[in-house]
Amino acid sequence: MSGVFDRHPWTRWTLPGAAVAGLVAGGLFLPSTASADGLPARSAEQLLADVQQAQVPGLTGHVTETADLGLPS
């Protein structure tokens, strides 16, 4: 029984080709959208002072880790 890759060898390159095309398009599009025109001009000293004075409420959470290694109990 022959598969689609045997009948049409070009099909095995369509997914990698589409991924490369997407990365190239993203590389061309992202620099134009990542501009910092809306941010105020700040010096490094001003930024560090603001970070030191920031009041951040505490964060809480719960982490559960399980490992199923397939070993009998």
mmCIF file of the C-alpha atoms, coordinates in Angstrom:
data_MODEL
# 
_entry.id   MODEL 
# 
loop_
_atom_site.group_PDB 
_atom_site.id 
_atom_site.type_symbol 
_atom_site.label_atom_id 
_atom_site.label_alt_id 
_atom_site.label_comp_id 
_atom_site.label_asym_id 
_atom_site.label_entity_id 
_atom_site.label_seq_id 
_atom_site.pdbx_PDB_ins_code 
_atom_site.Cartn_x 
_atom_site.Cartn_y 
_atom_site.Cartn_z 
_atom_site.occupancy 
_atom_site.B_iso_or_equiv 
_atom_site.pdbx_formal_charge 
_atom_site.auth_seq_id 
_atom_site.auth_comp_id 
_atom_site.auth_asym_id 
_atom_site.auth_atom_id 
_atom_site.pdbx_PDB_model_num 
ATOM 1  C CA . MET A 1 1  ? 0.000  0.000  0.000  1.00 0.00 ? 1  MET A CA 1 
ATOM 2  C CA . SER A 1 2  ? 1.569  3.285  -1.028 1.00 0.00 ? 2  SER A CA 1 
ATOM 3  C CA . GLY A 1 3  ? 1.094  6.427  0.988  1.00 0.00 ? 3  GLY A CA 1 
ATOM 4  C CA . VAL A 1 4  ? 0.672  9.997  -0.094 1.00 0.00 ? 4  VAL A CA 1 
ATOM 5  C CA . PHE A 1 5  ? 4.401  10.611 0.363  1.00 0.00 ? 5  PHE A CA 1 
ATOM 6  C CA . ASP A 1 6  ? 5.226  7.775  -2.027 1.00 0.00 ? 6  ASP A CA 1 
ATOM 7  C CA . ARG A 1 7  ? 2.825  8.971  -4.712 1.00 0.00 ? 7  ARG A CA 1 
ATOM 8  C CA . HIS A 1 8  ? 3.673  12.684 -4.341 1.00 0.00 ? 8  HIS A CA 1 
ATOM 9  C CA . PRO A 1 9  ? 7.189  13.198 -2.963 1.00 0.00 ? 9  PRO A CA 1 
ATOM 10 C CA . TRP A 1 10 ? 6.775  16.991 -2.945 1.00 0.00 ? 10 TRP A CA 1 
ATOM 11 C CA . THR A 1 11 ? 4.169  16.686 -0.170 1.00 0.00 ? 11 THR A CA 1 
ATOM 12 C CA . ARG A 1 12 ? 6.815  15.827 2.410  1.00 0.00 ? 12 ARG A CA 1 
ATOM 13 C CA . TRP A 1 13 ? 8.295  19.308 1.905  1.00 0.00 ? 13 TRP A CA 1 
ATOM 14 C CA . THR A 1 14 ? 5.059  21.279 2.189  1.00 0.00 ? 14 THR A CA 1 
ATOM 15 C CA . LEU A 1 15 ? 4.961  21.494 6.001  1.00 0.00 ? 15 LEU A CA 1 
ATOM 16 C CA . PRO A 1 16 ? 8.631  22.487 6.422  1.00 0.00 ? 16 PRO A CA 1 
ATOM 17 C CA . GLY A 1 17 ? 8.259  24.924 3.536  1.00 0.00 ? 17 GLY A CA 1 
ATOM 18 C CA . ALA A 1 18 ? 5.192  26.499 5.101  1.00 0.00 ? 18 ALA A CA 1 
ATOM 19 C CA . ALA A 1 19 ? 7.015  26.754 8.447  1.00 0.00 ? 19 ALA A CA 1 
ATOM 20 C CA . VAL A 1 20 ? 9.978  28.518 6.834  1.00 0.00 ? 20 VAL A CA 1 
ATOM 21 C CA . ALA A 1 21 ? 7.654  30.871 4.967  1.00 0.00 ? 21 ALA A CA 1 
ATOM 22 C CA . GLY A 1 22 ? 5.850  31.675 8.222  1.00 0.00 ? 22 GLY A CA 1 
ATOM 23 C CA . LEU A 1 23 ? 9.109  32.401 10.017 1.00 0.00 ? 23 LEU A CA 1 
ATOM 24 C CA . VAL A 1 24 ? 10.297 34.667 7.219  1.00 0.00 ? 24 VAL A CA 1 
ATOM 25 C CA . ALA A 1 25 ? 6.981  36.522 7.144  1.00 0.00 ? 25 ALA A CA 1 
ATOM 26 C CA . GLY A 1 26 ? 7.046  36.872 10.936 1.00 0.00 ? 26 GLY A CA 1 
ATOM 27 C CA . GLY A 1 27 ? 10.601 38.166 10.805 1.00 0.00 ? 27 GLY A CA 1 
ATOM 28 C CA . LEU A 1 28 ? 9.559  40.823 8.334  1.00 0.00 ? 28 LEU A CA 1 
ATOM 29 C CA . PHE A 1 29 ? 6.371  41.776 10.184 1.00 0.00 ? 29 PHE A CA 1 
ATOM 30 C CA . LEU A 1 30 ? 7.476  41.812 13.841 1.00 0.00 ? 30 LEU A CA 1 
ATOM 31 C CA . PRO A 1 31 ? 10.120 44.560 13.687 1.00 0.00 ? 31 PRO A CA 1 
ATOM 32 C CA . SER A 1 32 ? 7.540  46.970 12.307 1.00 0.00 ? 32 SER A CA 1 
ATOM 33 C CA . THR A 1 33 ? 5.056  46.196 15.109 1.00 0.00 ? 33 THR A CA 1 
ATOM 34 C CA . ALA A 1 34 ? 7.576  46.174 17.955 1.00 0.00 ? 34 ALA A CA 1 
ATOM 35 C CA . SER A 1 35 ? 8.429  49.852 17.771 1.00 0.00 ? 35 SER A CA 1 
ATOM 36 C CA . ALA A 1 36 ? 8.467  51.772 21.048 1.00 0.00 ? 36 ALA A CA 1 
ATOM 37 C CA . ASP A 1 37 ? 6.915  54.997 19.723 1.00 0.00 ? 37 ASP A CA 1 
ATOM 38 C CA . GLY A 1 38 ? 4.215  55.083 22.416 1.00 0.00 ? 38 GLY A CA 1 
ATOM 39 C CA . LEU A 1 39 ? 6.638  54.843 25.351 1.00 0.00 ? 39 LEU A CA 1 
ATOM 40 C CA . PRO A 1 40 ? 7.945  57.932 27.134 1.00 0.00 ? 40 PRO A CA 1 
ATOM 41 C CA . ALA A 1 41 ? 11.665 58.667 26.952 1.00 0.00 ? 41 ALA A CA 1 
ATOM 42 C CA . ARG A 1 42 ? 13.297 57.468 30.184 1.00 0.00 ? 42 ARG A CA 1 
ATOM 43 C CA . SER A 1 43 ? 16.832 57.135 31.351 1.00 0.00 ? 43 SER A CA 1 
ATOM 44 C CA . ALA A 1 44 ? 18.185 53.972 32.937 1.00 0.00 ? 44 ALA A CA 1 
ATOM 45 C CA . GLU A 1 45 ? 18.327 55.738 36.320 1.00 0.00 ? 45 GLU A CA 1 
ATOM 46 C CA . GLN A 1 46 ? 14.642 56.695 36.117 1.00 0.00 ? 46 GLN A CA 1 
ATOM 47 C CA . LEU A 1 47 ? 13.665 53.152 35.214 1.00 0.00 ? 47 LEU A CA 1 
ATOM 48 C CA . LEU A 1 48 ? 15.684 51.629 38.075 1.00 0.00 ? 48 LEU A CA 1 
ATOM 49 C CA . ALA A 1 49 ? 14.219 54.129 40.555 1.00 0.00 ? 49 ALA A CA 1 
ATOM 50 C CA . ASP A 1 50 ? 10.694 53.230 39.461 1.00 0.00 ? 50 ASP A CA 1 
ATOM 51 C CA . VAL A 1 51 ? 11.415 49.510 39.781 1.00 0.00 ? 51 VAL A CA 1 
ATOM 52 C CA . GLN A 1 52 ? 12.755 50.003 43.320 1.00 0.00 ? 52 GLN A CA 1 
ATOM 53 C CA . GLN A 1 53 ? 9.666  51.970 44.353 1.00 0.00 ? 53 GLN A CA 1 
ATOM 54 C CA . ALA A 1 54 ? 7.126  49.600 42.802 1.00 0.00 ? 54 ALA A CA 1 
ATOM 55 C CA . GLN A 1 55 ? 4.606  48.031 45.172 1.00 0.00 ? 55 GLN A CA 1 
ATOM 56 C CA . VAL A 1 56 ? 3.899  44.517 43.924 1.00 0.00 ? 56 VAL A CA 1 
ATOM 57 C CA . PRO A 1 57 ? 1.349  42.434 45.840 1.00 0.00 ? 57 PRO A CA 1 
ATOM 58 C CA . GLY A 1 58 ? 2.454  38.962 46.811 1.00 0.00 ? 58 GLY A CA 1 
ATOM 59 C CA . LEU A 1 59 ? 1.898  36.139 44.395 1.00 0.00 ? 59 LEU A CA 1 
ATOM 60 C CA . THR A 1 60 ? 0.425  32.838 45.469 1.00 0.00 ? 60 THR A CA 1 
ATOM 61 C CA . GLY A 1 61 ? -0.007 29.556 43.717 1.00 0.00 ? 61 GLY A CA 1 
ATOM 62 C CA . HIS A 1 62 ? 0.142  25.807 43.968 1.00 0.00 ? 62 HIS A CA 1 
ATOM 63 C CA . VAL A 1 63 ? 2.436  23.580 41.974 1.00 0.00 ? 63 VAL A CA 1 
ATOM 64 C CA . THR A 1 64 ? 1.817  19.859 41.625 1.00 0.00 ? 64 THR A CA 1 
ATOM 65 C CA . GLU A 1 65 ? 4.411  17.616 40.032 1.00 0.00 ? 65 GLU A CA 1 
ATOM 66 C CA . THR A 1 66 ? 3.800  14.024 39.103 1.00 0.00 ? 66 THR A CA 1 
ATOM 67 C CA . ALA A 1 67 ? 6.098  11.596 37.383 1.00 0.00 ? 67 ALA A CA 1 
ATOM 68 C CA . ASP A 1 68 ? 4.725  8.502  35.685 1.00 0.00 ? 68 ASP A CA 1 
ATOM 69 C CA . LEU A 1 69 ? 7.736  6.460  34.710 1.00 0.00 ? 69 LEU A CA 1 
ATOM 70 C CA . GLY A 1 70 ? 5.733  3.365  33.860 1.00 0.00 ? 70 GLY A CA 1 
ATOM 71 C CA . LEU A 1 71 ? 7.133  1.429  36.787 1.00 0.00 ? 71 LEU A CA 1 
ATOM 72 C CA . PRO A 1 72 ? 4.914  -0.870 38.808 1.00 0.00 ? 72 PRO A CA 1 
ATOM 73 C CA . SER A 1 73 ? 3.919  0.440  42.226 1.00 0.00 ? 73 SER A CA 1 
# 
